[in-house]
Amino acid sequence: MRLSRSHSCTLKVTAEGTMVSPLDLAHHKPYECLLLGYLPSKGGLSSEEENVPSLDSRGRVDLPDKYVLMSIPGDHSRKPPLKSILSKYIPRQGHGEKGLELFARELNAGWTSWGNEPLRFQNLSYFCER
C-alpha cells in the first residue's frame, strides 16, 4: 500500500465554533485522526493515475500535512461527508475512485463501508423527496 504521512484530523466543534469537549478529557476526545491510504492498480500506475497532480515523485499520494477539518457533529457520532473533500487525493481507477470507510455509519456509492452500524442512517426517515 502506498501511504503518505499526514497528521490530519477532524475536529468536532459546536455551532459557535468551540470544541465539543476539552482536549484532555480521557473518555471523549473532540477530534478523530484520519488514516488515508492508496493501493495502485495491479499493472502499476495507469495513465489516469500518473496524471493526478497530487502524486509525489515516488508515486505516493501527496496529502496536506497538519490538515484539520472542523465540523459540527451529526447524529450518533456521524462523521462529516469526507468523500467529496478527500476525493482530489484519491487517484481515479476505471470509472471512479473506490474507498474503504472504517467504523462507517452510512453507505457511500463506490465505497465499502465497514463497521457495526453501516446501515444506521439508511432509514427512509433520513431522506426526502426532490
Backbone as ProteinMPNN parsed JSONL, in Angstrom:
{"seq_chain_A": "MRLSRSHSCTLKVTAEGTMVSPLDLAHHKPYECLLLGYLPSKGGLSSEEENVPSLDSRGRVDLPDKYVLMSIPGDHSRKPPLKSILSKYIPRQGHGEKGLELFARELNAGWTSWGNEPLRFQNLSYFCER", "coords_chain_A": {"N_chain_A": [[0.846, -1.172, 0.0], [0.567, 2.182, -0.841], [1.334, 4.831, 1.12], [0.935, 8.017, 2.302], [2.458, 10.135, 4.647], [0.668, 11.867, 7.025], [-0.443, 14.152, 9.35], [-3.347, 14.481, 10.138], [-6.723, 15.462, 10.991], [-10.188, 15.328, 12.087], [-11.968, 17.85, 13.636], [-14.264, 18.213, 16.143], [-16.714, 20.564, 16.567], [-18.856, 23.056, 18.15], [-21.837, 24.832, 17.07], [-21.11, 27.415, 17.513], [-18.409, 27.364, 17.167], [-16.66, 26.422, 19.128], [-14.777, 23.798, 20.763], [-16.295, 20.566, 21.201], [-15.721, 19.209, 23.512], [-13.232, 19.25, 26.168], [-9.713, 19.046, 25.261], [-8.186, 17.344, 26.874], [-9.881, 15.491, 28.028], [-10.473, 12.285, 29.209], [-12.149, 10.128, 28.279], [-13.568, 10.96, 26.033], [-12.726, 12.415, 23.193], [-12.433, 15.536, 21.362], [-11.787, 15.188, 18.724], [-10.895, 13.258, 15.787], [-8.519, 11.116, 14.354], [-7.315, 10.954, 10.984], [-6.806, 8.354, 8.701], [-5.343, 7.708, 5.755], [-4.957, 5.878, 2.799], [-3.524, 4.385, -0.184], [-3.904, 2.136, -2.789], [-2.3, 1.025, -5.573], [-3.215, 0.261, -9.029], [-3.216, -3.155, -10.298], [-1.45, -3.5, -12.469], [0.486, -1.577, -12.103], [0.89, 2.024, -12.137], [-1.785, 3.567, -13.782], [-2.498, 5.433, -16.827], [-4.317, 7.411, -16.126], [-3.874, 7.578, -13.365], [-1.196, 8.39, -13.285], [-1.388, 10.975, -14.173], [-2.451, 12.428, -12.093], [-2.213, 15.281, -10.189], [-1.655, 15.237, -7.485], [0.161, 13.242, -6.842], [3.325, 12.391, -5.531], [6.919, 12.476, -6.293], [7.673, 9.843, -5.874], [5.47, 8.412, -6.51], [3.536, 8.368, -4.575], [0.536, 9.359, -2.876], [0.23, 12.732, -2.324], [-0.512, 14.12, 0.501], [-2.021, 16.827, 2.359], [-0.164, 18.11, 5.078], [-0.78, 18.244, 8.573], [-3.508, 18.854, 8.415], [-6.634, 20.067, 9.233], [-9.952, 19.368, 9.623], [-12.821, 20.944, 10.404], [-15.929, 20.278, 11.946], [-19.436, 20.25, 12.705], [-20.745, 17.948, 14.892], [-22.895, 15.277, 13.847], [-25.843, 13.212, 14.058], [-25.529, 10.669, 16.494], [-22.533, 10.224, 16.569], [-21.999, 10.646, 13.877], [-20.011, 10.914, 11.031], [-18.477, 13.685, 9.252], [-19.197, 14.346, 5.744], [-16.707, 13.099, 4.1], [-15.882, 12.169, 1.624], [-16.267, 13.859, -0.666], [-14.527, 15.928, -0.04], [-12.003, 14.734, 0.24], [-11.618, 13.427, -2.172], [-10.001, 14.528, -4.177], [-7.486, 13.68, -3.543], [-7.421, 11.051, -4.126], [-6.452, 8.952, -6.529], [-8.149, 8.266, -9.555], [-9.523, 5.187, -10.585], [-10.368, 3.337, -13.277], [-13.76, 3.662, -13.576], [-14.054, 5.624, -11.624], [-13.209, 6.65, -8.232], [-12.52, 4.339, -5.58], [-13.211, 3.373, -2.265], [-12.576, 2.639, 1.231], [-14.308, 2.84, 4.137], [-13.752, 2.872, 7.497], [-15.429, 1.915, 10.503], [-17.915, 2.846, 9.717], [-21.022, 4.617, 9.473], [-22.858, 4.959, 7.576], [-23.695, 4.42, 4.093], [-21.68, 4.883, 1.162], [-21.61, 5.627, -2.251], [-19.799, 3.47, -4.383], [-17.924, 2.884, -2.465], [-16.641, 0.747, 0.157], [-18.248, 0.103, 3.106], [-17.431, -0.39, 6.372], [-18.027, -1.746, 9.584], [-19.842, -1.757, 12.761], [-22.284, -0.527, 12.404], [-23.062, 0.17, 9.642], [-25.429, 0.576, 8.289], [-26.916, 2.327, 9.718], [-27.86, 5.04, 9.214], [-29.433, 4.708, 6.971], [-32.137, 4.546, 6.884], [-35.399, 5.342, 5.635], [-36.446, 7.619, 6.83], [-34.403, 9.463, 7.005], [-34.171, 10.639, 4.558], [-35.401, 12.765, 1.911], [-37.941, 13.551, -0.521], [-37.258, 14.789, -3.812]], "CA_chain_A": [[0.0, 0.0, 0.0], [1.291, 3.446, -0.874], [0.739, 5.653, 2.158], [1.614, 9.275, 2.556], [2.359, 10.506, 6.053], [-0.105, 13.08, 7.224], [-1.004, 14.316, 10.687], [-4.604, 15.166, 9.853], [-7.82, 15.043, 11.856], [-11.436, 16.084, 12.077], [-12.182, 18.481, 14.937], [-15.694, 18.375, 16.378], [-16.982, 21.864, 17.194], [-20.253, 23.458, 18.275], [-22.26, 25.818, 16.065], [-20.391, 28.658, 17.818], [-17.003, 27.186, 16.816], [-15.853, 25.925, 20.24], [-14.678, 22.333, 20.776], [-17.407, 19.927, 21.899], [-15.224, 18.778, 24.817], [-11.821, 19.618, 26.34], [-8.734, 18.15, 24.628], [-7.616, 16.392, 27.827], [-10.908, 14.607, 28.568], [-9.957, 10.931, 28.998], [-13.032, 9.167, 27.606], [-14.236, 11.503, 24.84], [-11.894, 13.45, 22.564], [-13.174, 16.331, 20.379], [-11.175, 15.017, 17.405], [-10.603, 11.913, 15.294], [-7.414, 11.106, 13.394], [-7.633, 10.414, 9.66], [-5.826, 7.453, 8.104], [-5.618, 7.631, 4.321], [-4.014, 5.038, 2.079], [-3.774, 4.247, -1.618], [-3.411, 0.898, -3.376], [-2.298, 1.231, -7.028], [-3.74, -0.801, -9.894], [-2.344, -4.333, -10.36], [-0.436, -3.345, -13.502], [1.231, -0.339, -11.874], [0.096, 3.238, -12.3], [-2.422, 3.74, -15.086], [-2.283, 6.786, -17.355], [-5.125, 8.325, -15.324], [-3.216, 7.758, -12.075], [0.043, 9.137, -13.466], [-1.697, 12.38, -14.421], [-3.012, 13.071, -10.907], [-1.202, 16.201, -9.689], [-1.356, 15.057, -6.076], [1.156, 12.201, -6.622], [4.675, 12.927, -5.414], [7.894, 11.894, -7.216], [7.768, 8.406, -5.635], [4.2, 7.797, -6.846], [2.634, 8.34, -3.428], [-0.412, 10.456, -2.805], [0.779, 13.824, -1.531], [-1.577, 14.662, 1.339], [-1.62, 18.01, 3.121], [0.236, 17.786, 6.441], [-1.433, 19.04, 9.619], [-4.799, 19.257, 7.846], [-7.704, 19.952, 10.222], [-11.293, 19.583, 9.098], [-13.725, 21.219, 11.52], [-17.325, 20.007, 11.61], [-20.394, 20.127, 13.796], [-21.141, 16.536, 14.889], [-24.27, 14.938, 13.499], [-26.489, 12.204, 14.89], [-24.814, 9.479, 16.972], [-21.15, 10.152, 16.077], [-21.979, 10.637, 12.408], [-18.844, 11.632, 10.507], [-18.783, 14.605, 8.145], [-19.033, 13.695, 4.433], [-15.314, 13.322, 3.7], [-15.61, 11.705, 0.26], [-16.14, 14.984, -1.603], [-13.37, 16.738, 0.346], [-10.755, 13.985, 0.062], [-11.545, 12.751, -3.472], [-8.909, 15.047, -5.005], [-6.259, 12.98, -3.166], [-7.592, 9.643, -4.472], [-6.386, 8.764, -7.981], [-9.299, 7.522, -10.088], [-9.212, 3.926, -11.248], [-11.524, 2.902, -14.064], [-14.904, 4.57, -13.658], [-14.16, 6.454, -10.423], [-12.436, 6.191, -7.093], [-13.134, 3.377, -4.672], [-12.648, 3.598, -0.948], [-12.992, 1.84, 2.371], [-14.508, 3.657, 5.331], [-13.806, 2.062, 8.709], [-16.371, 2.387, 11.525], [-18.914, 3.602, 8.956], [-22.406, 4.655, 9.945], [-23.71, 5.131, 6.404], [-23.117, 3.893, 2.862], [-21.276, 5.841, 0.139], [-21.533, 4.975, -3.56], [-18.468, 3.092, -4.826], [-17.055, 2.625, -1.322], [-17.007, -0.308, 1.079], [-18.484, 0.658, 4.444], [-17.172, -1.451, 7.337], [-18.272, -1.365, 10.971], [-21.0, -2.37, 13.399], [-23.523, 0.174, 12.069], [-23.006, 0.856, 8.342], [-26.781, 0.852, 7.786], [-27.615, 3.128, 10.732], [-28.532, 6.218, 8.67], [-30.018, 4.393, 5.677], [-33.582, 4.508, 7.032], [-36.095, 6.315, 4.787], [-36.733, 8.858, 7.564], [-33.274, 10.386, 6.825], [-34.17, 11.123, 3.183], [-36.596, 13.5, 1.496], [-38.164, 13.517, -1.966], [-36.888, 16.023, -4.526]], "C_chain_A": [[0.892, 1.237, 0.0], [0.601, 4.373, 0.112], [1.572, 6.896, 2.365], [1.429, 9.618, 4.021], [1.661, 11.843, 6.185], [-0.659, 13.08, 8.636], [-2.274, 15.143, 10.534], [-5.698, 14.64, 10.765], [-9.081, 15.836, 11.561], [-11.636, 16.589, 13.497], [-13.669, 18.751, 15.084], [-15.923, 19.675, 17.151], [-18.491, 22.1, 17.291], [-20.584, 24.445, 17.165], [-21.565, 27.161, 16.28], [-18.897, 28.558, 17.524], [-16.107, 26.749, 17.956], [-15.834, 24.401, 20.207], [-15.812, 21.732, 21.602], [-17.013, 19.412, 23.279], [-13.766, 19.21, 24.941], [-10.888, 18.592, 25.684], [-8.245, 17.058, 25.569], [-8.651, 15.477, 28.48], [-10.542, 13.165, 28.211], [-10.855, 10.045, 28.138], [-13.7, 9.688, 26.333], [-13.407, 12.656, 24.275], [-12.712, 14.23, 21.539], [-12.607, 16.199, 18.965], [-11.053, 13.536, 17.07], [-9.483, 12.022, 14.278], [-7.88, 10.479, 12.082], [-6.484, 9.53, 9.191], [-6.216, 7.291, 6.646], [-4.547, 6.792, 3.654], [-4.426, 4.892, 0.632], [-3.136, 2.965, -2.111], [-3.458, 1.05, -4.887], [-2.91, 0.053, -7.767], [-2.741, -1.947, -9.963], [-1.218, -4.173, -11.362], [0.438, -2.113, -13.31], [0.319, 0.852, -12.086], [-0.486, 3.319, -13.701], [-2.156, 5.157, -15.57], [-3.105, 7.798, -16.578], [-4.454, 8.615, -13.993], [-1.946, 8.589, -12.211], [-0.213, 10.627, -13.656], [-2.309, 13.096, -13.225], [-1.951, 13.98, -10.301], [-0.833, 15.984, -8.234], [-0.406, 13.892, -5.794], [2.538, 12.827, -6.531], [5.624, 12.168, -6.34], [8.053, 10.383, -7.037], [6.454, 7.688, -5.925], [3.235, 7.691, -5.69], [1.692, 9.535, -3.483], [0.146, 11.504, -1.855], [-0.354, 14.497, -0.76], [-1.102, 15.916, 2.059], [-1.278, 17.604, 4.551], [-0.447, 18.747, 7.402], [-2.731, 19.659, 9.111], [-5.866, 19.033, 8.912], [-9.028, 20.289, 9.551], [-12.217, 19.777, 10.294], [-15.156, 20.94, 11.08], [-18.167, 19.949, 12.878], [-20.884, 18.683, 13.774], [-22.612, 16.352, 14.552], [-24.826, 13.923, 14.479], [-25.529, 11.077, 15.242], [-23.437, 9.3, 16.322], [-21.058, 10.076, 14.561], [-20.816, 11.491, 11.915], [-19.272, 12.638, 9.447], [-18.563, 13.889, 6.814], [-17.652, 13.983, 3.844], [-15.034, 12.975, 2.249], [-15.394, 12.873, -0.696], [-14.909, 15.839, -1.302], [-12.064, 16.033, -0.001], [-10.601, 13.362, -1.321], [-10.423, 13.281, -4.36], [-7.566, 14.397, -4.667], [-6.32, 11.498, -3.509], [-7.528, 9.505, -5.984], [-7.534, 7.885, -8.454], [-8.815, 6.269, -10.811], [-10.457, 3.476, -11.995], [-12.598, 3.97, -14.114], [-15.06, 5.415, -12.401], [-13.353, 5.875, -9.283], [-13.235, 5.175, -6.287], [-12.473, 3.588, -3.328], [-13.189, 2.617, 0.071], [-13.133, 2.791, 3.545], [-14.652, 2.727, 6.518], [-14.734, 2.719, 9.717], [-17.475, 3.235, 10.897], [-20.285, 3.53, 9.614], [-23.366, 4.986, 8.806], [-22.969, 4.595, 5.183], [-22.766, 5.031, 1.918], [-21.091, 5.091, -1.173], [-20.087, 4.699, -3.95], [-17.5, 2.773, -3.699], [-17.557, 1.411, -0.553], [-17.121, 0.32, 2.455], [-18.376, -0.479, 5.444], [-17.436, -0.924, 8.736], [-19.489, -2.08, 11.522], [-22.319, -1.763, 12.93], [-23.509, 0.844, 10.687], [-24.38, 1.192, 7.764], [-27.569, 1.789, 8.706], [-28.418, 4.286, 10.138], [-29.131, 5.965, 7.283], [-31.547, 4.294, 5.74], [-34.227, 5.6, 6.188], [-36.377, 7.63, 5.503], [-35.602, 9.882, 7.441], [-33.246, 11.012, 5.434], [-35.451, 11.896, 2.894], [-36.712, 13.428, -0.024], [-37.768, 14.842, -2.586], [-37.894, 16.309, -5.599]], "O_chain_A": [[1.858, 1.316, 0.759], [-0.584, 4.671, -0.038], [2.781, 6.818, 2.579], [0.35, 9.412, 4.575], [2.026, 12.822, 5.534], [-1.278, 12.106, 9.065], [-2.275, 16.351, 10.771], [-5.62, 13.513, 11.256], [-9.053, 16.866, 10.887], [-11.488, 15.83, 14.455], [-14.269, 19.434, 14.254], [-15.393, 19.86, 18.246], [-19.288, 21.446, 16.618], [-19.702, 24.847, 16.405], [-21.442, 27.954, 15.347], [-18.184, 29.557, 17.619], [-14.889, 26.704, 17.78], [-16.76, 23.778, 19.687], [-16.242, 22.323, 22.593], [-17.879, 19.198, 24.128], [-13.125, 19.507, 23.933], [-11.232, 17.416, 25.567], [-7.921, 15.958, 25.12], [-8.311, 14.748, 29.413], [-10.326, 12.856, 27.039], [-10.34, 9.272, 27.33], [-14.341, 8.914, 25.624], [-13.401, 13.752, 24.836], [-13.598, 13.659, 20.904], [-12.918, 17.017, 18.099], [-11.1, 12.678, 17.951], [-9.493, 12.918, 13.433], [-8.73, 9.588, 12.073], [-5.32, 9.921, 9.279], [-7.299, 6.793, 6.339], [-3.358, 6.975, 3.916], [-5.549, 5.235, 0.261], [-1.951, 2.73, -1.875], [-4.544, 1.193, -5.448], [-3.099, -1.021, -7.196], [-1.552, -1.747, -9.717], [-0.118, -4.672, -11.123], [1.068, -1.652, -14.261], [-0.896, 0.695, -12.2], [0.23, 3.159, -14.689], [-1.649, 5.989, -14.819], [-2.659, 8.928, -16.379], [-4.454, 9.757, -13.532], [-1.65, 9.409, -11.341], [0.645, 11.451, -13.337], [-2.657, 14.271, -13.335], [-0.881, 13.497, -9.93], [0.194, 16.489, -7.78], [-0.177, 13.569, -4.628], [2.893, 13.684, -7.34], [5.18, 11.304, -7.096], [8.52, 9.706, -7.952], [6.318, 6.501, -5.63], [2.219, 7.003, -5.794], [2.01, 10.576, -4.058], [0.495, 11.196, -0.716], [-1.069, 15.339, -1.303], [0.088, 16.056, 2.341], [-2.017, 16.839, 5.171], [-0.664, 19.916, 7.083], [-3.012, 20.834, 9.35], [-5.991, 17.928, 9.44], [-9.193, 21.368, 8.982], [-12.376, 18.869, 11.109], [-15.555, 21.316, 9.978], [-17.677, 19.644, 13.965], [-21.39, 18.225, 12.749], [-23.459, 17.164, 14.924], [-24.333, 13.794, 15.6], [-24.799, 10.587, 14.38], [-23.211, 8.326, 15.604], [-20.116, 9.489, 14.028], [-20.654, 12.639, 12.327], [-20.313, 12.467, 8.813], [-17.811, 12.915, 6.763], [-17.457, 14.995, 3.17], [-14.042, 13.441, 1.69], [-14.428, 12.871, -1.46], [-14.316, 16.411, -2.216], [-11.125, 16.665, -0.484], [-9.541, 12.813, -1.619], [-9.935, 12.55, -5.222], [-6.606, 14.545, -5.423], [-5.379, 10.758, -3.22], [-8.469, 9.908, -6.668], [-7.851, 6.876, -7.825], [-7.83, 6.296, -11.548], [-11.5, 3.258, -11.378], [-12.371, 5.061, -14.637], [-16.167, 5.89, -12.147], [-12.871, 4.744, -9.359], [-14.466, 5.162, -6.316], [-11.296, 3.945, -3.262], [-14.13, 1.868, -0.193], [-12.176, 3.475, 3.908], [-15.557, 1.893, 6.556], [-14.817, 3.946, 9.779], [-17.913, 4.226, 11.482], [-20.654, 2.527, 10.224], [-24.544, 5.259, 9.038], [-21.764, 4.348, 5.236], [-23.473, 6.038, 1.873], [-20.475, 4.026, -1.194], [-19.239, 5.587, -3.86], [-16.351, 2.422, -3.965], [-18.742, 1.081, -0.6], [-16.198, 0.991, 2.917], [-19.148, -1.435, 5.376], [-17.104, 0.221, 9.042], [-20.098, -2.907, 10.843], [-23.365, -2.404, 13.039], [-23.917, 2.001, 10.581], [-24.482, 2.007, 6.847], [-28.76, 2.013, 8.49], [-29.565, 4.49, 10.535], [-29.316, 6.904, 6.508], [-32.181, 3.986, 4.731], [-33.654, 6.679, 6.041], [-36.533, 8.66, 4.848], [-35.812, 11.057, 7.742], [-32.378, 11.839, 5.156], [-36.467, 11.697, 3.561], [-35.714, 13.266, -0.726], [-37.921, 15.895, -1.967], [-37.767, 17.302, -6.315]]}, "name": "protein", "num_of_chains": 1, "seq": "MRLSRSHSCTLKVTAEGTMVSPLDLAHHKPYECLLLGYLPSKGGLSSEEENVPSLDSRGRVDLPDKYVLMSIPGDHSRKPPLKSILSKYIPRQGHGEKGLELFARELNAGWTSWGNEPLRFQNLSYFCER"}
